[in-house]
Each structure stands twice: as structure tokens, then as C-alpha cells.
Amino acid sequence: MNDNTNQITAIKTIQKKLVGKKLTYKEIYTLMDEIAHHRLSDVLTAYFVASSFKEGFSPDELYYFTKAMVETGTHLKFDGIVADKHSTGGIAGTRTSMIIVPIIAAAGFKIPKTSSRAITSPAGTADVMEVLAPVTFNPAHLKRIVEKIGGCVVWGGKLGLAPADDVIIDVEEELSFESFDKVIISIMAKKVAVGANHLILDIPVGKTMKIRHYPDAEKIADKFKALGKRFGIEVTTDVNESLQPFGNGVGPMLEARDVLYVLEQNKNRPIGLEAKALRLAGRLLDSCYKTAKVQKNGEDEARLLLQSGKALSKFREIVKEQGGDSDVTSGTLKFTDHKHEVKAGKRGKIKAIENYNLNTVARILGAPHDIQSGIYMHKKIDQHIDASEVIMTLYAKDLHRLKEAVVTLESFPIYEIEK
């Protein structure tokens, strides 16, 4: 078929989906190919995004879309056990991937972690890793890094892995929404394309998460497992309640410091972030060990690798191999001088963290584009505070942004304090 015929087929496919009809693999492949090669306008792509939000996809369609996204892009292949981790997201300041990757690599398994940049949040994993090392590589370079040292943390946007998804993500950024099924396809396509065969999927649930209710989370987990089975990926899901960031920093450099705090076993490390990273790494290791027929407890081994410094050493190897400074420490990161300490204002107990407001204020401060900007949270849910205590510190390179954020807090408070 010529390009014009393909485009007509793609448009008819979108029309068909908009009225709720099931699609064939041939129709889906043509649509993904048109999107991947930028032959479909953003308007038409937005119609496709809207159709997926309204109707969702059948199990076969989930498989077809994932397969087509992979086959219209670049594939990577590694020998043996290839691990990966992903989160459905929705909460800032929880940068577990950068802790899990060096743990898994230090355990002797390959983990080619491709990550996204922020869409509506103050930072994505790629934004945070870029504070410490370059994250943009071609597929051949990525493969060399992983073959040499076992792992990487890179941006997936320029790798050509499931390229249709990258185009769709750009459209979704403008719309500020994704459907559950689209999230599943997006994640699984990248995992298939990178050659993963063992995946730990973090599914946070909460009133400000992408997934708000446990029944929805369980349905999504089941869809991931079923889709993984069709692609030969052992999917382990971790459905968990998330009411607040597990780290203390929100914004690229502040989150990078949290990661280094944990890897360094620094006294200032956020224990919640460490605990979550160890749980996820442990469950992923359990899956890998089972396939490798190794009799070890995953979480115990993950903790040992972290506490012994082996994970930190591996992380430094990854940073160096990606072109960063392997001598970087939590103490060498330089922050802006423009900061503002926010006091509680009243005595009481922290009842809740308003995560939407947290994202809003952090982005007003300049995150993620200004890597030094963001919020450091000194207090968390259930802690008792006095009126004069500092509960968070705001950072911004731009003084006007800092002042705007302070004013915004009056209408969009981050902490809910009860007496």
C-alpha cells in the first residue's frame, strides 16, 4: 500500500474505535506505523488517544497494540535473565528505580532501565538521573553499557523503542491524561522492546494516584500479567497504598540527593523510600532467582547489597559509563541560594499531604526544567508538629517563581494539619 492508502486506513481505524468497534492487528499495525513515522497529525492522534480513554481495549487489542508498537520500532535483545521495573506512577518524590537498578545489577542480572521524563509531575526518572549523568543514547550504545556493567538508567524518548508511544505521550502531555489501558500498552511495549523477561510492576493506589481504588488496581495487575504471559515476560505486581511521597525531595536534584542518601546509607536518607525500593527489588530478585534456580531470599539479598556498599559501587559504575562524574555524592550537589522555609503555622498532627498541590507548587518553582528547583519535605503524615516548626523548604533559581509559589500555598496548601 502507498502512504496515502495507509493514512486513509489509519483514519478509518480511529473512526472505527471512536464508535466502539474492535480492531484487527492489520488495522492497528498501520495506525501505529503512521503515528511512529509522524505521518498522522497531532489532531488525529489526539482523537485516537480520546477513543482509547472512552472505550478501552479488549485483551486481543491490548496485545495487538503492544506488538505493533514494538514492531514499528527498534528491538533490543540480551541473553539470559533480563530484569526491569516500572511504576504506574502518580506520586512525586518516589525515585525507587535509581536504587533498584544498581541492586539488581550488583546481584548479577541485566537491567536495561529506560525511563520517561515528567509529563505532569515535577520530575521523571530520566530528569532525575540526568542530574548525575547523560541519559540520551542510541540503542547500540545502551546495549554496550548494559553488556559491560549490567545496568543503565536512560531516557527512552530517543531510543526508537516503541516510537509511536513517544508521539502519543507528547499528545497526552497537552491533554494531561492517559487511559488505564493506554498505560498498560505504553509500559509493556517498552519492556518487550528492551528485551525484558522479568518485570516488577509498582502499582500505587490512593486518592491522588493515577489509580485510586484497589479493585481497579487488581484488574490492571491482572491485565499486565496476562499480557506479559503472551510476550514471555514474568510479571510480578506490587499493589500498594501511597498517600504521600516516599522520599523527602520533590524536583530533579532534590530527588537525586535522596537516591544518593539511600545508596550511601546516609543518616539523612528517607527510610520510606529505602523500604519501598528494597521490597520491590526483593520481589524482582525472587522472580529472577526462581528462573535461575538460585536458593536466595530476594529482599534479604537486596538489603545486603545496599548495606554492604555494593549497590553504591554499581551505581557509580553506571554513572561513569553514562558519562557522569562517578565521584558525585549527596554532599557535592549544589543547590540554588533562593529558598524559603515554610513553617507549620499551628500546632497539631499532619493528617494528609495534598499531592496535587505538591505537584502544582513544585512546577511553579520551576521543576522539572530547572533541576535545582523543588520542595524538600521535612515532615510527613502522622507526625506531630509545633507552630514554629519548618515543615518544608522551597527552592527556585528564579526569585519571582519562589515568591509566586509562596503566594500559591495560601490557596493550594500541601499539608493538612489537625489539632
C-alpha positions as CSV (number, residue, x, y, z in Angstrom):
1,M,0.0,0.0,0.0
2,N,1.2,3.5,-0.6
3,D,1.5,6.2,2.1
4,N,-1.9,7.7,1.2
5,T,-3.7,4.4,1.4
6,N,-2.0,3.7,4.8
7,Q,-3.1,7.1,6.1
8,I,-6.7,6.5,5.0
9,T,-6.7,3.1,6.7
10,A,-5.3,4.7,9.9
11,I,-8.1,7.4,9.9
12,K,-10.7,4.7,9.3
13,T,-9.3,2.7,12.2
14,I,-9.6,5.7,14.5
15,Q,-13.2,6.3,13.4
16,K,-13.9,2.6,14.0
17,K,-12.5,2.8,17.5
18,L,-14.4,6.0,18.3
19,V,-17.7,4.2,17.8
20,G,-16.6,1.3,19.9
21,K,-15.7,-1.4,17.4
22,K,-13.0,-4.0,17.8
23,L,-9.8,-3.6,15.7
24,T,-7.7,-6.1,13.8
25,Y,-4.0,-6.4,14.1
26,K,-3.5,-5.2,10.5
27,E,-5.5,-2.0,11.3
28,I,-3.6,-1.4,14.5
29,Y,-0.2,-2.0,12.9
30,T,-1.0,0.5,10.1
31,L,-2.2,3.1,12.7
32,M,0.9,2.6,14.9
33,D,3.2,2.8,11.8
34,E,1.6,6.1,10.7
35,I,2.0,7.6,14.2
36,A,5.5,6.3,14.6
37,H,6.7,7.9,11.4
38,H,4.9,11.2,12.1
39,R,2.5,10.8,9.1
40,L,-0.6,11.4,11.2
41,S,-1.4,14.8,12.5
42,D,-1.5,15.6,16.2
43,V,-5.2,16.2,15.9
44,L,-5.9,12.7,14.6
45,T,-3.5,11.2,17.2
46,A,-5.5,13.1,19.9
47,Y,-8.7,11.5,18.5
48,F,-7.1,8.1,18.9
49,V,-6.0,8.9,22.5
50,A,-9.5,10.0,23.2
51,S,-11.0,6.9,21.8
52,S,-8.8,4.7,24.0
53,F,-9.8,6.7,27.1
54,K,-13.5,6.3,26.4
55,E,-13.8,2.7,25.2
56,G,-10.6,0.9,26.4
57,F,-9.3,-2.2,24.7
58,S,-10.1,-5.9,24.6
59,P,-7.4,-8.4,25.6
60,D,-6.6,-9.1,22.0
61,E,-6.4,-5.4,21.2
62,L,-4.0,-4.8,24.2
63,Y,-1.8,-7.5,22.7
64,Y,-2.1,-6.2,19.1
65,F,-1.3,-2.6,20.1
66,T,1.7,-3.6,22.2
67,K,3.0,-5.9,19.5
68,A,2.5,-3.2,16.8
69,M,4.2,-0.5,18.9
70,V,7.2,-2.8,19.3
71,E,7.4,-4.0,15.7
72,T,7.3,-0.4,14.3
73,G,10.4,0.5,16.3
74,T,13.8,-0.8,17.4
75,H,14.2,-4.0,19.4
76,L,17.0,-4.9,21.8
77,K,18.0,-8.4,22.7
78,F,20.1,-9.7,25.6
79,D,21.0,-13.2,26.6
80,G,19.8,-14.8,29.8
81,I,17.7,-13.2,32.5
82,V,16.8,-9.5,31.8
83,A,15.0,-7.7,34.6
84,D,13.1,-4.5,34.6
85,K,10.9,-2.3,36.8
86,H,8.2,0.2,36.2
87,S,5.6,2.1,38.1
88,T,2.1,3.2,37.0
89,G,3.0,6.4,38.9
90,G,1.0,9.3,40.2
91,I,3.2,10.4,43.1
92,A,6.1,12.7,43.3
93,G,9.4,12.2,45.2
94,T,9.5,8.4,45.0
95,R,12.5,7.6,42.9
96,T,12.9,3.9,43.6
97,S,14.2,2.9,40.1
98,M,17.6,4.5,40.6
99,I,18.0,2.4,43.8
100,I,16.6,-0.8,42.3
101,V,18.7,-0.8,39.1
102,P,22.1,-0.9,40.9
103,I,20.9,-3.5,43.4
104,I,19.7,-5.8,40.6
105,A,22.9,-5.3,38.5
106,A,25.0,-5.9,41.6
107,A,23.2,-9.2,42.0
108,G,24.4,-10.2,38.6
109,F,21.3,-9.7,36.4
110,K,20.9,-7.4,33.5
111,I,18.5,-4.4,33.9
112,P,18.3,-2.0,31.0
113,K,16.1,0.6,32.6
114,T,14.5,3.0,30.1
115,S,12.6,5.8,31.8
116,S,10.4,8.8,31.0
117,R,10.6,12.5,31.6
118,A,7.9,14.3,33.6
119,I,4.6,14.8,31.9
120,T,2.5,16.4,34.7
121,S,4.8,15.7,37.6
122,P,7.8,17.7,39.0
123,A,10.3,15.1,37.7
124,G,10.5,11.8,35.9
125,T,13.2,9.2,36.5
126,A,15.1,10.4,33.4
127,D,15.0,14.0,34.7
128,V,16.5,12.9,38.0
129,M,19.2,10.7,36.5
130,E,20.2,13.5,34.2
131,V,21.3,15.5,37.2
132,L,24.1,12.9,37.6
133,A,24.8,11.7,34.1
134,P,23.6,11.9,30.5
135,V,20.6,9.9,29.7
136,T,20.2,10.2,25.9
137,F,21.8,7.3,24.0
138,N,21.2,5.3,20.8
139,P,20.2,1.6,21.1
140,A,23.7,0.3,20.3
141,H,25.3,2.4,23.0
142,L,22.7,1.4,25.6
143,K,23.4,-2.3,24.8
144,R,27.1,-1.8,25.2
145,I,26.6,-0.2,28.6
146,V,24.3,-3.0,29.8
147,E,26.6,-5.7,28.4
148,K,29.6,-4.2,30.2
149,I,28.2,-3.3,33.6
150,G,24.8,-4.9,33.8
151,G,22.5,-1.9,34.0
152,C,21.6,1.6,33.0
153,V,19.1,4.4,33.7
154,V,18.4,6.2,30.4
155,W,15.7,8.2,28.7
156,G,13.6,6.1,26.4
157,G,12.4,9.0,24.3
158,K,15.2,8.9,21.7
159,L,15.9,5.2,21.5
160,G,13.3,4.4,18.9
161,L,11.8,1.8,21.2
162,A,8.0,1.8,20.5
163,P,8.3,5.2,18.8
164,A,4.5,5.5,18.3
165,D,4.2,5.6,22.1
166,D,6.6,8.6,22.3
167,V,4.5,10.5,19.8
168,I,1.3,9.6,21.7
169,I,2.9,10.7,25.0
170,D,3.6,14.1,23.5
171,V,-0.1,14.5,22.7
172,E,-1.1,13.2,26.2
173,E,1.2,15.8,27.8
174,E,-1.0,18.5,26.2
175,L,-4.2,16.7,27.2
176,S,-2.8,15.8,30.7
177,F,-4.5,12.4,30.8
178,E,-3.9,8.7,30.0
179,S,-6.3,5.8,30.0
180,F,-5.5,2.8,32.1
181,D,-5.3,0.5,29.0
182,K,-3.0,3.0,27.3
183,V,-0.7,3.0,30.4
184,I,-0.6,-0.8,30.1
185,I,0.3,-0.8,26.4
186,S,2.9,2.0,26.9
187,I,4.7,0.2,29.7
188,M,4.6,-3.3,28.2
189,A,5.7,-2.1,24.7
190,K,8.8,-0.6,26.2
191,K,9.6,-3.7,28.2
192,V,9.1,-6.0,25.2
193,A,11.2,-3.7,23.0
194,V,14.1,-3.7,25.6
195,G,14.1,-7.5,25.8
196,A,12.9,-7.8,29.4
197,N,11.7,-11.2,30.6
198,H,11.2,-10.4,34.3
199,L,9.3,-7.3,35.4
200,I,8.3,-5.9,38.8
201,L,5.4,-3.5,38.4
202,D,4.8,-1.0,41.1
203,I,1.0,-0.1,41.3
204,P,0.5,2.7,43.8
205,V,-3.1,3.3,44.9
206,G,-4.5,6.4,46.6
207,K,-6.8,9.3,46.2
208,T,-4.3,11.3,44.2
209,M,-2.7,8.4,42.3
210,K,-3.4,7.6,38.7
211,I,-5.2,4.5,40.2
212,R,-7.4,5.5,43.1
213,H,-9.2,2.2,44.0
214,Y,-7.9,-1.3,44.9
215,P,-10.4,-3.1,42.6
216,D,-9.1,-1.1,39.6
217,A,-5.5,-1.8,40.6
218,E,-6.2,-5.5,40.8
219,K,-7.9,-5.5,37.4
220,I,-4.9,-3.6,35.9
221,A,-2.5,-6.0,37.6
222,D,-4.3,-9.0,36.1
223,K,-4.2,-7.3,32.6
224,F,-0.4,-6.8,33.0
225,K,0.1,-10.4,34.0
226,A,-2.0,-11.8,31.1
227,L,-0.3,-9.5,28.6
228,G,3.2,-10.4,30.0
229,K,2.4,-14.1,29.6
230,R,1.7,-13.6,25.9
231,F,5.1,-12.0,25.4
232,G,7.0,-14.4,27.7
233,I,7.5,-11.9,30.5
234,E,7.3,-13.0,34.1
235,V,5.3,-10.1,35.6
236,T,5.2,-9.6,39.4
237,T,2.8,-6.8,40.6
238,D,3.0,-4.9,43.8
239,V,-0.3,-3.1,44.6
240,N,0.4,-0.7,47.5
241,E,-1.2,2.3,49.2
242,S,0.5,5.6,48.5
243,L,-0.7,8.7,50.4
244,Q,2.5,10.8,50.2
245,P,6.0,10.8,48.6
246,F,8.2,8.1,50.0
247,G,11.2,10.4,49.6
248,N,11.7,13.9,51.0
249,G,12.7,15.7,47.9
250,V,10.5,16.7,45.1
251,G,12.2,18.0,42.0
252,P,15.2,16.6,40.0
253,M,18.2,17.5,42.1
254,L,16.4,17.0,45.5
255,E,15.2,13.6,44.3
256,A,18.7,12.7,43.1
257,R,20.1,13.6,46.6
258,D,17.5,11.3,48.2
259,V,18.7,8.4,45.9
260,L,22.3,9.1,46.9
261,Y,21.4,9.3,50.6
262,V,19.9,5.8,50.4
263,L,22.7,4.3,48.3
264,E,25.3,5.9,50.7
265,Q,23.3,4.8,53.7
266,N,23.5,8.4,54.9
267,K,21.8,9.2,58.2
268,N,19.5,11.7,56.3
269,R,18.2,9.0,54.0
270,P,14.4,8.7,53.6
271,I,13.6,5.4,55.3
272,G,10.3,5.1,53.5
273,L,12.0,5.3,50.1
274,E,14.6,2.8,51.1
275,A,12.0,0.3,52.4
276,K,9.9,0.6,49.2
277,A,12.9,0.1,47.0
278,L,14.1,-2.9,49.0
279,R,10.7,-4.5,48.8
280,L,10.4,-4.0,45.0
281,A,14.0,-5.1,44.4
282,G,13.5,-8.1,46.6
283,R,10.4,-9.3,44.7
284,L,12.1,-8.8,41.4
285,L,15.1,-10.8,42.6
286,D,12.8,-13.5,43.9
287,S,11.5,-13.8,40.3
288,C,15.0,-13.9,38.8
289,Y,16.3,-16.3,41.3
290,K,13.4,-18.7,40.7
291,T,14.2,-18.8,37.0
292,A,18.0,-19.1,37.7
293,K,17.2,-21.9,40.3
294,V,19.1,-20.0,43.0
295,Q,18.1,-20.5,46.6
296,K,18.2,-17.0,48.0
297,N,15.7,-14.6,49.6
298,G,15.3,-11.6,47.3
299,E,14.7,-8.9,49.9
300,D,17.5,-10.2,52.2
301,E,19.9,-10.2,49.3
302,A,18.8,-6.7,48.2
303,R,19.4,-5.3,51.7
304,L,22.8,-6.9,51.9
305,L,23.8,-5.4,48.6
306,L,22.6,-2.0,49.7
307,Q,24.2,-2.1,53.2
308,S,27.5,-3.5,52.0
309,G,28.0,-0.7,49.6
310,K,27.9,-2.9,46.5
311,A,24.8,-1.2,45.2
312,L,26.5,2.2,45.6
313,S,29.6,0.9,43.8
314,K,27.5,-0.4,40.9
315,F,25.6,2.9,40.7
316,R,28.9,4.8,40.4
317,E,29.9,2.4,37.6
318,I,26.6,3.2,35.8
319,V,27.0,7.0,36.3
320,K,30.6,6.8,34.9
321,E,29.6,4.6,32.0
322,Q,26.8,7.0,31.0
323,G,29.3,9.9,31.1
324,G,28.7,11.4,34.5
325,D,31.0,12.0,37.5
326,S,31.3,8.8,39.4
327,D,32.7,10.7,42.4
328,V,29.5,12.6,42.9
329,T,28.0,12.4,46.4
330,S,24.9,13.7,48.2
331,G,27.1,16.4,49.7
332,T,28.6,17.7,46.4
333,L,25.3,18.6,44.7
334,K,24.9,22.4,44.5
335,F,21.5,23.9,45.2
336,T,20.2,27.4,44.5
337,D,20.6,30.1,47.1
338,H,17.0,31.1,46.6
339,K,15.0,29.2,49.2
340,H,12.1,29.8,51.5
341,E,11.3,27.9,54.7
342,V,7.6,27.3,55.3
343,K,6.5,26.9,59.0
344,A,3.5,24.9,60.2
345,G,1.7,28.0,61.4
346,K,-0.2,25.9,64.0
347,R,0.4,23.1,66.4
348,G,-1.1,19.7,65.6
349,K,-0.7,16.4,63.7
350,I,-0.2,16.1,60.0
351,K,-3.3,14.4,58.7
352,A,-2.7,14.4,54.9
353,I,-0.4,15.5,52.1
354,E,-2.2,17.1,49.2
355,N,-0.2,15.6,46.3
356,Y,-1.9,17.5,43.6
357,N,-1.0,20.8,45.3
358,L,2.5,19.5,45.9
359,N,3.0,18.9,42.1
360,T,1.5,22.3,41.3
361,V,3.7,24.3,43.7
362,A,6.9,22.3,42.6
363,R,6.2,23.1,39.0
364,I,5.6,26.7,39.8
365,L,9.0,26.8,41.4
366,G,10.5,25.6,38.1
367,A,10.7,21.8,38.3
368,P,11.5,19.8,36.3
369,H,13.1,22.1,33.7
370,D,15.1,23.9,36.4
371,I,16.8,20.9,38.1
372,Q,17.6,22.8,41.3
373,S,14.0,23.8,42.0
374,G,11.6,21.9,44.1
375,I,10.4,21.2,47.6
376,Y,12.1,19.4,50.5
377,M,9.6,18.0,52.9
378,H,10.8,17.9,56.5
379,K,7.6,16.4,57.9
380,K,5.2,13.6,56.8
381,I,1.8,12.2,57.7
382,D,1.1,11.3,61.4
383,Q,4.0,13.5,62.7
384,H,3.2,15.9,65.5
385,I,4.4,19.5,64.9
386,D,4.6,22.9,66.7
387,A,3.5,26.1,65.0
388,S,7.1,27.4,64.7
389,E,8.5,24.2,63.1
390,V,9.7,24.2,59.5
391,I,7.6,21.7,57.6
392,M,9.1,22.2,54.1
393,T,11.7,24.3,52.2
394,L,11.0,25.7,48.8
395,Y,13.9,26.1,46.2
396,A,13.9,28.1,43.0
397,K,16.6,29.6,40.8
398,D,14.1,32.3,39.8
399,L,13.2,34.6,42.7
400,H,9.9,35.6,41.1
401,R,8.9,31.9,40.9
402,L,9.8,31.5,44.5
403,K,7.5,34.4,45.5
404,E,4.7,33.1,43.3
405,A,5.0,29.6,44.9
406,V,4.7,31.1,48.4
407,V,1.6,33.0,47.5
408,T,0.1,29.9,45.8
409,L,0.5,27.9,49.0
410,E,-2.2,30.2,50.6
411,S,-4.8,28.8,48.1
412,F,-3.1,25.4,47.5
413,P,-1.8,24.1,50.8
414,I,0.3,21.0,50.7
415,Y,-0.1,19.9,54.4
416,E,-3.4,19.3,56.1
417,I,-2.9,19.7,59.8
418,E,-5.4,18.7,62.5
419,K,-5.2,19.8,66.1
